[in-house]
């Protein structure tokens, strides 16, 4: 029988409401002219779009492509497309027909895999980020609010999002881009990720590893612990409590790289401080076109350089085995204490192993 050959329930028209557990699959493309397309109202449901598209021509763009009733669990959405007609006018104003939401709900123990959502007025894929939800190998493009929200997000992309592009706890191999002041990518832990924001944080994570964040006017990358990361902005390029093997660049007045402690790092700023460290900088390099090259409380094996007239290449409390360079009108090195430290010109209140 057909049920033996294909033990799943076919869906050939919309709107459609799933009221019983089981496996469901699309047999054709579905289009609604208003409201929601598919509503899931039972636990234990797998919905396979089978490569087909769910679309909407609703002028109000308020409906849901796929909607989960509150409190459901054990759900899976797979392999297909949700498409609306919403566009961005180029300045962050989203309008048009289609869905308000692509996939939306607050389920438990749910996953979305291999889905592509585009042209929604509000959210792309929204599962909440509090209870065992996974989004993997998905794409979202042109949505007016959040792109992807889940607890764990892997190998996914959300671009042209009006608010935060990707938001969750654990992320790996993801790319998020916000057109406004939202986060490009916001995570507790981010691995091999990229985030962009027009005026907010490009990438924000408690722990960031092998990540890149870029913002036009906000902070490029902000993290408590940043390892092998890069941040760029006209504001602060990279901002971290602990930065190791990192690079930060500011094309404006911000710090290229700002950290409490920095090791093996490089920071450059156009008119601010290249590398600014509250406590300890080790094996670091800071440069600035018209500001201070490197500023730190303690610097070991560091180099600071500035091209700015009257500015300081390396400004520290305690400098050990460091070098600073500046134009003749500024200080190459300016320190309270300096040990085996040299520069184009050096001022140190206390000197050790130096002329």
N, C-alpha and C positions, 0 to 999 in steps of 0.2 A: 504494500500500500504506500501511498504518498507519505503518510505519517511515519512509516518505517524507513523509507528512503531519506526523507528530510524531516526529522522529528522536531520541527519548529513551527511556530505559527506565523503565517505570512501576513504582511500589512501592505495593502495595495491602494489605500485611500486615506485622506486626512480631512478633518481632525480624527484622531484615534486615541482611545484611552485604554491602557493596559491595566487590568484589574486582577490578574492571577499570575502567580509565579510561573517562570518558564523562559524558553528561548523564543525570540521573535526576530523576524527579518523583513526588510523591504524587498518588494518585487519590482518596484518602479520608482521613478522620481515622483515626489509629492509636492504639491503647491497649495497653500491656503491663501485666501483673500483677506482674512481677518483672524484675529485671535491666535490660539495656540495650535501647533501641529500635532505633537504627540505628548500625552501626559502619562507618566508612570505612577501608578497608585498601588503597587504591590512590592513586597520584598522579593529578593531572589529572582531578579529579571536580568536577562542579557538581551540587549537590542543591537542587532547587526544591521547597519545600513546597507551592507552588501555593495558598497561602491556607489550608491545612489545619492541624490541630493534632496534635502528638504528645504523648500523655498517659501517666501512670503511676499505678497504684493500689497500688504496692508499699509495704507497711507499714513496711519497713526503710529506705526512701528512700536506697538506696545506688547505684542504677544511673545510667546516662547517657542523656540524650535523644539526643544525637549525640556520638559518640566518634571521635577521630582516632587511628589507630595512630601510634606515635612515628616521627618522621622523614619524614613525608609533606610534599609540596609541591604548589603549584598547585591550590588548593581554593577553592570558593565555596559558601556556604550562604545561601539566599535565601527571603524571603517566606512567613513562617508563624509558628506558635506552638508553644512547648514549655511544658507545663503540669503542675504537680504540686499536691499538696494541703497543702504545708507552710505553717504560719502562724506569726506572731509573737504571743506572748501579751501584748504591750504593754510588757514589761520586758526585751526583748532575748533571750528564750528561744524558739528556733525548733524546732518539732516538727510531726510529721504524716506522712502518706503521700506517695508520689510519687517524684521523681528526687532523687538526691544532687547531680547536676550537669546543667545544661541542655545547653550545648555546651562540650566540653572537649578539649584536646590542645595539643601544641607544634608546630604546622605551620610551614612556611616558605611565603612568598608566598601568603597566604590572606586571604580577606575574608568577612565576615559582614554581610549587608545586609538591612534590613527584617524583622528577627526580634524576637519578643517572648517573653521567658522569665519565668515566675513560679512561685512555690511550690516552690523547690528547697532541700534541707537545707544544701547547701554553696555551690558556685559557680554563677553564672548563665551568663555567656559568658566563657570563659577560653581565650585563645590564646597566652598568654605575651606578653612585650613586647620580645623581643630580635631578631626577624627578620621584617621586612616583613609584618606582620599588620595588618589594617584592620577596624574595626568602624564601621559607618555606619548612621544612622537606625534604631537598635535601642532597645528598652526592656527593663529588668529590674525586677522588683518582688518583694519578699519572698523573699530568699535569706539563708541563715544565715552566709555568709562573704563572699567577694569578689563584687561585682556584675558588672563588666566589666573584663577585663584584655586589653590589646593594645598594639601599638606606636603605632598611630595610631587615634584615636577621634573621630568627628565626629557632631554632631547626635544625640546619644544621651542616654538618661536611665537612671539606676539608683537606685531608692529602696528604703528599708526593707531595708538590707543590714547584716548583723551585724558585718562587719569593714570593709574599705575598699570604698567603693561603686564608684569608677572609678579605675583605675590604668594609667598608660601614659606614653609619651614625649611625643607631640604630641596636644593636644586642642583642639577648637574647638566652641563652641555646645553644651556638655554640662552636665548637672546630675547631681550625685552626692550621696546622703544616707546617712550611716551612723548606725545606732542605738546604736553602742557607742563604743569608744575608737579606732576606726580613722579613716582619713582619709575625708572626704566625697569629695574629689577630689585625686589625687596625680599631678603631671605634671612633665616637664621644661619644657615650654612650654604655657601655657594661654591661650586667647583666648576672650573672651566666655563665661566659664564660671561656674557656681555650685557651691559645695560646702558641705555641712552635716555636722557631727559632733556627737554628743551630748556626748562628753567628750574627743575628740581634736582634731586640726586640721580645721577646716572645709574649707579649700583650701590645698594646699601646692604651690608650683611654683618652679622656678628663675627663670623669667620669667613674670610674670602681667600680662596686658593686658586692661583692661575686665572685671575679674573681681570676684566677691563671695564672701566666705567668712564663714560663721557657725558658731560653736560655743557650746554652752550653758556649758561650764566649761573648755574648752581654749583654743586660739588660733584666732581667727576666720580670718585669712588670713596665711600666712607665705610670704615670697618673697625671693630675692636681689635681683631687680629688680621693682618693682611700679609699674605705670603706670595711672592712671585706675582705681584699685581701691578697694574698700570692705571693711573687716573689722569684725566685731562679736562680742563675747563678754563673759562676766563675768570672763574672764582677760584676756590681751592681745587687743585688737581686731584690730590689723594690725601685723605684725612684718616688717621688711624691712631689707636692707642699704641699698638706694637706693629711696626712695619719691618719686614725682612725681605731683602732682594726685590725691592719695589722701586717704581719710577713714577714721579708725579710732575705734571706740567701745567702751568697757568699762563694763559696768553694775556692776562690782565693784571689786576692789582692783588690778586690772591696769592697764597702760598703754593708753590709748586707741589711740595710734599710737606705735610704737617703731622707730627707724631709726638708721642711721649717718649718712646724709645725707637731708634732706627738703626738697623744693621744692614750694611751692604746696599745702601739705597742712594738714589740720585733724584734730585729735585731741581727744576728750573722754573723761574718766573720771569715774565716780561718786565713788570714794574714793581712786584712785591718781593718777598723773600723766597729764594729758590728752595732751600730746605730748612725748615723751622722745627726744632726739636726741643721740647720742654725739659727733658732730662738728659738722656745719653745718646750720642751719635757715634757709631763705630764703623770705620771703613766706608764713609759716606762722602758724597760729592754734591755740592750745591752751587748753582750759578744763577745769576740774575742779570738782566740787561741794564736795569736802572735802579735796582734795589740791593739789599744785602744778599750775598751769595749763600752763606750758611750761617745759621744762628742756633746755638745750643748751650745748655748748661755745662755739659762735659762732652768733649770731642776727642776721640782717639783715632789716629790714622785717617784724618779727614782733610778734604780740600774744598776751599771756598773761593769763588771768583766772581767779580762784578765788573761790568763795563761802565757803571754809572759814576758820573763825576761827584766826588765827595762822599761816596758810599764805601762800605766795608766788605771786603771779600769774605772774611771769616770772623765772626763775632761770637766769643764764647766766655764762659766763666773759667773753665780749666781746659787748656789745650795741650794734648800730648802727641808729639810726632805728627804735627799738622802743617799745612801750608795754605797761605792765603794770598790772593792777588787782586789788585785794584788799580785804577788810574792814579797818577801822582798826587792828585788832590784828596785821595781817600786813604784809608788804612787797608793794607793787605790783611793784617791780623790785628784784632783788638781783643785783648784778654785780661782777666784779672791775674791768672797764673798761666805760665806757658813753659813747657818742657820740650826741648828739642823741636822747636816750632819756628818756621821761617816764613818769609813772605816778601812782597815787593816793598812793603814798609810794615814795621811791627811795633805795636805798643803793648807792653805787658807790665803790670804793676810789680809782679814777681816773676823772675826768670830763672830757669834751671837749664844747664847744659846749652847755653846760648851766649852769644856776644852781649 
